Each structure stands twice: as structure tokens, then as C-alpha cells.
Amino acid sequence: MDLDLSKGKINLVLCPTDLRYGYNKLSLLAQTTLGINVAQGNDWVIFISTRRNIAKIIHSDDKGTLLITRRLHQGLFQWLTAPAEGAPVKNIDREKLIKYLNGEDIEVKRNSFIKN
């Protein structure tokens, strides 16, 4: 089992998802609605629950499939906006994913060109 998030593309799904689903249903959802074939082993897909306190990560490699559940004890996963056109997915890097899964904000509304 290879949990190296630096290998492959990390796809954060921006729409709330029914996380009663297991790996098979989530991978089918990723393929049919987002065009991401998780079975190829090139993608990590992160789904967020409707209450935004649970995340499920799915991935596949040549040995098998992977489903990781992350539940926050307090706080919520940040609500991120999606583009009006195209798939409701944000590609992020490993560092942003770790921050996001720890309940930290990875985006802010900026009112100035100068970083505070």
C-alpha cells in the first residue's frame, strides 16, 4: 500500500456528498460525474459530507483500493467555492490537503493586494 500523496493528482470535490457511500459508489460517482477514473491509480479524490465534518479519500493502486475516513472532533471543513462552469473539483497539493483535513482554512477572501 502506497500512501504517498505526492504521487498522482489530488482532487478535492467541492460539492457536498452523501458519505454513507463506500469505495465502489464513490469511485463510480467520480467517474460518471467528474470524469475521474480512480481505478487507474493516478488520482486521489476527496469527498466532503453535507455537514462538512467528515471527509472520505479514495485511491487505487496496483494492489488494491483505499478508502480513508477523516472525521473532525470539532469545527468543520472549509466551504470552498466552485467555478460556475465545469466540474466542481479543485486540484490542490499535498500541503494544502493536510491543512484542509486538519480543519484549517486554505482560502480567504482578500480585500487588498498586500498580504496581511
Secondary structure by P-SEA (a helix, b strand, c coil): ccccccccbbbbbcccccccccaaaaaaaaaaccccccccccbbbbbbcccccbbbbbbccccbbbbbbbbbccccccccccccccccbbbbcaaaaaaaaacccccccccccccc
